[in-house]
Amino acid sequence: MKSQPSFFHRNLPRLLLEAREAVMLHTRPSLREHGLSDQQWRVLRVLGEHADEPGGIETGRVAREAYLLGPSLTGVLTRMARDGLIERQRCPQDARRTVVRATTAGLAKVQALSQTIEAHYVWMEQQLGKARLTALYDLLDKVIALEVPEPGASETEQETFEE
């Protein structure tokens, strides 16, 4: 009979996912009211953060910043283009690449949702205290920096989480 593995530390990946889900419980109803999936919101948030880049953002960068794998991103972008939230075009410098940008309608959703999401962050700050929330952000940044793969690591070593 095999013995149970002995773990001395809590399951950090599971705790991070559980924390993410707890935060998303407040966000998802607003996303659904705007007809968005979690993945579509992540894409729109990235595009909103880079709305001042006139040429748009390469899809590879969107995939990295929105934590979506390429094949999933393709489907998400197809639906978003159909719904008038984004525009896609070939990269002028390299026709093999595609760039995307949020449309006026997409940016309007970002603006509307940002108010709801920011209100939730204000509530979290009130519950935890500004110092604790800042410490949480700082600690998460440090964990991310600690675990980032070395430059040049293979794609399998850089596997991206997707829901």
LOTOR-302187 format. One line per field, with one value per atom (N, C-alpha, C): y, x, z. Coordinates in nm, 3 decimals, m for minus. Layout:
<gukes>
c2 = [Y/...]
c1 = [X/...]
c3 = [Z/...]
</gukes>
This chain:
<gukes>
c2 = [m0.117/0.000/0.125/0.216/0.338/0.435/0.504/0.604/0.735/0.815/0.946/1.035/1.118/1.213/1.311/1.352/1.445/1.585/1.674/1.814/1.893/1.983/2.066/2.206/2.244/2.378/2.368/2.474/2.480/2.484/2.448/2.441/2.583/2.648/2.788/2.809/2.729/2.751/2.744/2.648/2.638/2.758/2.806/2.924/3.048/3.061/3.176/3.168/3.048/3.031/3.059/3.013/3.036/3.185/3.256/3.400/3.470/3.427/3.484/3.464/3.344/3.316/3.399/3.418/3.500/3.644/3.698/3.834/3.838/3.737/3.735/3.720/3.667/3.658/3.796/3.899/4.035/4.094/4.049/4.106/4.041/3.910/3.836/3.888/3.919/3.969/4.094/4.184/4.304/4.267/4.172/4.128/4.071/3.988/3.925/4.030/4.133/4.242/4.310/4.311/4.373/4.270/4.145/4.042/3.991/3.997/3.957/3.833/3.749/3.638/3.690/3.610/3.648/3.674/3.585/3.598/3.725/3.755/3.877/4.001/3.997/4.110/4.126/4.015/4.025/4.087/4.048/4.107/4.255/4.291/4.433/4.515/4.459/4.533/4.559/4.460/4.479/4.585/4.574/4.672/4.811/4.820/4.949/5.010/4.926/4.975/5.024/4.976/5.015/5.093/5.156/5.226/5.341/5.392/5.505/5.462/5.332/5.283/5.280/5.374/5.391/5.272/5.196/5.083/4.958/4.960/4.842/4.758/4.643/4.552/4.419/4.363/4.231/4.126/4.031/3.930/3.849/3.827/3.754/3.828/3.958/4.039/4.034/4.042/4.032/3.898/3.790/3.656/3.651/3.705/3.704/3.785/3.906/3.995/3.956/3.887/3.843/3.699/3.634/3.496/3.403/3.408/3.318/3.250/3.122/3.052/3.097/3.093/3.140/3.087/2.954/2.902/2.955/2.968/3.024/3.170/3.244/3.385/3.405/3.319/3.331/3.326/3.232/3.221/3.341/3.385/3.502/3.624/3.646/3.763/3.756/3.637/3.622/3.666/3.621/3.661/3.811/3.865/4.007/4.094/4.051/4.125/4.119/4.003/3.987/4.081/4.098/4.183/4.330/4.364/4.504/4.562/4.476/4.523/4.548/4.480/4.495/4.500/4.550/4.545/4.472/4.387/4.315/4.357/4.361/4.385/4.328/4.312/4.265/4.374/4.332/4.427/4.490/4.624/4.688/4.653/4.627/4.595/4.448/4.361/4.218/4.153/4.125/4.074/3.937/3.870/3.742/3.761/3.882/3.909/3.986/3.973/4.044/4.138/4.256/4.351/4.373/4.403/4.429/4.559/4.621/4.738/4.735/4.795/4.804/4.910/4.884/4.982/5.081/5.181/5.276/5.203/5.107/5.028/4.947/4.888/4.811/4.899/5.017/5.109/5.162/5.176/5.219/5.113/4.985/4.878/4.881/4.905/4.914/5.028/5.141/5.256/5.226/5.170/5.139/5.037/4.932/4.828/4.874/4.964/5.010/5.077/5.145/5.210/5.108/5.002/4.896/4.824/4.793/4.719/4.804/4.930/5.019/5.034/5.038/5.046/4.921/4.806/4.683/4.690/4.743/4.757/4.855/4.960/5.054/4.980/4.897/4.818/4.724/4.656/4.566/4.642/4.762/4.844/4.882/4.911/4.944/4.823/4.705/4.583/4.540/4.547/4.500/4.608/4.732/4.843/4.868/4.995/5.032/4.964/4.962/4.903/4.754/4.681/4.537/4.512/4.590/4.570/4.602/4.709/4.742/4.631/4.577/4.468/4.344/4.319/4.205/4.222/4.339/4.366/4.346/4.400/4.391/4.245/4.170/4.029/3.949/3.974/3.904/3.940/4.067/4.108/4.033/4.017/3.947/3.798/3.735/3.594/3.577/3.666/3.659/3.674/3.772/3.795/3.675/3.614/3.498/3.379/3.362/3.244/3.264/3.382/3.406/3.321/3.253/3.168/3.252/3.188/3.252/3.291/3.400/3.433/3.317/3.287/3.178/3.042/3.036/2.907/2.858/2.726/2.669/2.703/2.692/2.724/2.633/2.507/2.418/2.462/2.527/2.578/2.706/2.770/2.894/2.875/2.754/2.723/2.828/2.874/2.980/2.918/2.973/2.930/2.983/2.901/2.944/2.875/2.949/2.891/2.805]
c1 = [0.083/0.000/0.089/0.057/0.137/0.098/0.197/0.167/0.128/0.053/0.011/0.134/0.141/0.253/0.242/0.356/0.353/0.389/0.293/0.312/0.315/0.410/0.421/0.368/0.358/0.310/0.170/0.095/m0.038/m0.024/m0.131/m0.131/m0.145/m0.033/m0.032/m0.104/m0.081/m0.157/m0.308/m0.352/m0.496/m0.546/m0.470/m0.510/m0.518/m0.423/m0.426/m0.548/m0.580/m0.700/m0.826/m0.828/m0.944/m0.961/m0.851/m0.857/m0.907/m0.858/m0.903/m1.053/m1.100/m1.242/m1.325/m1.274/m1.347/m1.360/m1.254/m1.259/m1.352/m1.344/m1.426/m1.576/m1.610/m1.752/m1.818/m1.741/m1.794/m1.793/m1.701/m1.683/m1.771/m1.788/m1.860/m2.002/m2.081/m2.216/m2.212/m2.118/m2.106/m2.061/m1.969/m1.925/m2.043/m2.123/m2.238/m2.340/m2.360/m2.452/m2.408/m2.278/m2.223/m2.199/m2.245/m2.233/m2.092/m2.008/m1.868/m1.836/m1.749/m1.692/m1.569/m1.517/m1.394/m1.281/m1.269/m1.160/m1.176/m1.299/m1.322/m1.287/m1.321/m1.287/m1.135/m1.064/m0.918/m0.860/m0.912/m0.865/m0.898/m1.022/m1.060/m0.979/m0.953/m0.873/m0.733/m0.671/m0.539/m0.546/m0.644/m0.656/m0.686/m0.765/m0.792/m0.667/m0.583/m0.458/m0.360/m0.377/m0.288/m0.362/m0.473/m0.557/m0.484/m0.379/m0.305/m0.204/m0.189/m0.098/m0.174/m0.147/m0.229/m0.228/m0.120/m0.112/m0.179/m0.230/m0.288/m0.182/m0.223/m0.136/m0.130/m0.011/0.002/m0.069/m0.130/m0.208/m0.124/0.002/0.089/0.103/0.114/0.124/m0.008/m0.120/m0.250/m0.262/m0.222/m0.228/m0.147/m0.026/0.059/m0.002/m0.047/m0.096/m0.235/m0.313/m0.446/m0.445/m0.329/m0.313/m0.409/m0.402/m0.479/m0.385/m0.409/m0.331/m0.377/m0.286/m0.315/m0.442/m0.464/m0.587/m0.714/m0.712/m0.828/m0.847/m0.736/m0.745/m0.808/m0.775/m0.832/m0.984/m1.039/m1.184/m1.245/m1.179/m1.227/m1.229/m1.120/m1.113/m1.217/m1.242/m1.344/m1.480/m1.516/m1.645/m1.649/m1.537/m1.533/m1.542/m1.479/m1.488/m1.632/m1.693/m1.833/m1.925/m1.895/m1.977/m1.939/m1.840/m1.802/m1.719/m1.653/m1.574/m1.428/m1.380/m1.240/m1.233/m1.120/m1.087/m0.956/m0.946/m0.822/m0.773/m0.641/m0.581/m0.440/m0.387/m0.250/m0.156/m0.047/0.055/0.121/0.126/0.186/0.334/0.406/0.549/0.575/0.479/0.498/0.362/0.331/0.199/0.168/0.268/0.242/0.175/0.182/0.129/m0.003/m0.082/m0.210/m0.206/m0.263/m0.276/m0.424/m0.456/m0.595/m0.600/m0.719/m0.744/m0.891/m0.922/m1.061/m1.131/m1.255/m1.337/m1.391/m1.462/m1.527/m1.622/m1.697/m1.789/m1.713/m1.600/m1.518/m1.462/m1.412/m1.358/m1.467/m1.590/m1.702/m1.730/m1.719/m1.738/m1.627/m1.504/m1.391/m1.418/m1.460/m1.486/m1.597/m1.707/m1.819/m1.780/m1.710/m1.671/m1.562/m1.477/m1.368/m1.425/m1.537/m1.598/m1.646/m1.710/m1.759/m1.642/m1.541/m1.426/m1.348/m1.329/m1.259/m1.336/m1.469/m1.550/m1.528/m1.513/m1.486/m1.349/m1.249/m1.116/m1.117/m1.196/m1.211/m1.270/m1.372/m1.432/m1.329/m1.250/m1.147/m1.047/m1.010/m0.915/m0.974/m1.103/m1.169/m1.171/m1.193/m1.200/m1.062/m0.963/m0.829/m0.741/m0.768/m0.681/m0.585/m0.553/m0.468/m0.331/m0.273/m0.140/m0.140/m0.243/m0.249/m0.270/m0.358/m0.380/m0.254/m0.185/m0.057/0.045/0.048/0.140/0.105/m0.025/m0.067/m0.019/m0.041/0.007/0.158/0.230/0.376/0.421/0.358/0.395/0.366/0.251/0.220/0.321/0.359/0.462/0.592/0.628/0.752/0.745/0.630/0.613/0.624/0.559/0.565/0.709/0.779/0.919/1.006/0.980/1.056/1.038/0.918/0.884/0.891/0.926/0.932/1.043/1.013/1.117/1.233/1.346/1.466/1.442/1.500/1.488/1.541/1.466/1.507/1.456/1.377/1.322/1.225/1.211/1.122/0.977/0.890/0.749/0.683/0.725/0.663/0.697/0.812/0.847/0.770/0.715/0.643/0.493/0.443/0.302/0.214/0.115/0.026/m0.100/m0.142/m0.267/m0.384/m0.482/m0.606/m0.721/m0.828/m0.943/m1.023]
c3 = [0.000/0.000/0.000/m0.090/m0.101/0.009/0.059/0.161/0.094/0.165/0.116/0.104/m0.002/m0.009/0.107/0.157/0.270/0.221/0.233/0.198/0.327/0.337/0.456/0.433/0.307/0.273/0.214/0.229/0.169/0.017/m0.051/m0.198/m0.254/m0.277/m0.320/m0.452/m0.557/m0.681/m0.659/m0.579/m0.552/m0.474/m0.377/m0.301/m0.389/m0.480/m0.572/m0.663/m0.711/m0.794/m0.712/m0.589/m0.503/m0.475/m0.452/m0.431/m0.557/m0.672/m0.799/m0.816/m0.789/m0.803/m0.705/m0.585/m0.487/m0.537/m0.593/m0.647/m0.768/m0.853/m0.974/m0.943/m0.827/m0.790/m0.793/m0.761/m0.763/m0.904/m0.987/m1.121/m1.226/m1.218/m1.322/m1.350/m1.249/m1.281/m1.370/m1.345/m1.428/m1.569/m1.580/m1.712/m1.790/m1.725/m1.792/m1.835/m1.751/m1.787/m1.917/m1.941/m2.062/m2.172/m2.150/m2.252/m2.273/m2.169/m2.183/m2.101/m2.156/m2.081/m2.007/m1.915/m1.844/m1.943/m2.043/m2.140/m2.223/m2.266/m2.343/m2.260/m2.131/m2.046/m2.035/m2.019/m2.008/m2.133/m2.250/m2.376/m2.381/m2.347/m2.352/m2.252/m2.137/m2.037/m2.093/m2.154/m2.214/m2.323/m2.411/m2.520/m2.465/m2.360/m2.298/m2.237/m2.176/m2.117/m2.223/m2.347/m2.456/m2.565/m2.529/m2.628/m2.695/m2.632/m2.690/m2.795/m2.818/m2.921/m3.054/m3.143/m3.263/m3.359/m3.362/m3.454/m3.404/m3.282/m3.223/m3.153/m3.105/m3.029/m3.103/m3.115/m3.178/m3.094/m3.162/m3.091/m2.993/m3.024/m2.930/m2.797/m2.805/m2.682/m2.606/m2.678/m2.613/m2.542/m2.609/m2.549/m2.420/m2.423/m2.303/m2.190/m2.221/m2.116/m2.065/m2.147/m2.105/m2.054/m2.057/m2.013/m2.085/m2.218/m2.303/m2.401/m2.425/m2.526/m2.664/m2.762/m2.896/m2.957/m2.958/m3.019/m2.951/m2.820/m2.749/m2.783/m2.792/m2.825/m2.962/m3.057/m3.192/m3.186/m3.114/m3.101/m3.028/m2.922/m2.846/m2.937/m3.011/m3.100/m3.211/m3.262/m3.367/m3.315/m3.196/m3.138/m3.107/m3.058/m3.024/m3.149/m3.259/m3.385/m3.437/m3.429/m3.471/m3.392/m3.263/m3.176/m3.182/m3.267/m3.284/m3.171/m3.092/m2.978/m3.014/m3.117/m3.159/m3.310/m3.359/m3.502/m3.515/m3.619/m3.648/m3.784/m3.797/m3.928/m3.930/m4.048/m4.062/m4.016/m3.955/m3.910/m4.033/m4.040/m4.157/m4.176/m4.068/m4.077/m4.108/m4.077/m4.097/m4.122/m4.247/m4.285/m4.224/m4.168/m4.103/m3.968/m3.915/m3.781/m3.790/m3.685/m3.677/m3.558/m3.576/m3.465/m3.439/m3.314/m3.275/m3.197/m3.200/m3.118/m3.081/m2.967/m2.924/m3.007/m3.042/m3.111/m3.007/m3.055/m2.965/m2.871/m2.925/m2.841/m2.737/m2.776/m2.682/m2.572/m2.610/m2.510/m2.417/m2.468/m2.384/m2.277/m2.313/m2.213/m2.110/m2.156/m2.061/m1.962/m2.014/m1.927/m1.827/m1.875/m1.787/m1.680/m1.722/m1.627/m1.532/m1.577/m1.490/m1.365/m1.379/m1.263/m1.162/m1.209/m1.121/m1.054/m1.132/m1.080/m0.981/m1.014/m0.921/m0.790/m0.797/m0.675/m0.588/m0.653/m0.578/m0.513/m0.583/m0.525/m0.407/m0.416/m0.303/m0.184/m0.209/m0.102/m0.040/m0.126/m0.075/0.012/m0.033/0.043/0.179/0.182/0.309/0.401/0.346/0.427/0.478/0.391/0.428/0.487/0.449/0.483/0.368/0.346/0.233/0.243/0.363/0.379/0.345/0.389/0.359/0.210/0.147/0.004/m0.074/m0.036/m0.101/m0.078/0.042/0.073/m0.010/m0.028/m0.110/m0.253/m0.311/m0.447/m0.454/m0.357/m0.355/m0.346/m0.258/m0.241/m0.367/m0.429/m0.554/m0.663/m0.672/m0.770/m0.744/m0.617/m0.583/m0.616/m0.592/m0.627/m0.778/m0.852/m0.999/m1.046/m0.994/m1.034/m0.998/m0.884/m0.840/m0.933/m0.987/m1.066/m1.216/m1.263/m1.408/m1.469/m1.579/m1.642/m1.693/m1.702/m1.757/m1.902/m1.949/m2.092/m2.176/m2.282/m2.371/m2.328/m2.219/m2.177/m2.282/m2.290/m2.391/m2.361/m2.463/m2.446/m2.343/m2.335/m2.237/m2.096/m2.078/m1.946/m1.915/m2.016/m1.998/m2.015/m1.984/m2.005/m1.938/m2.011/m1.963/m1.906/m1.791/m1.730/m1.812/m1.830/m1.895/m1.824/m1.807/m1.740/m1.832]
</gukes>
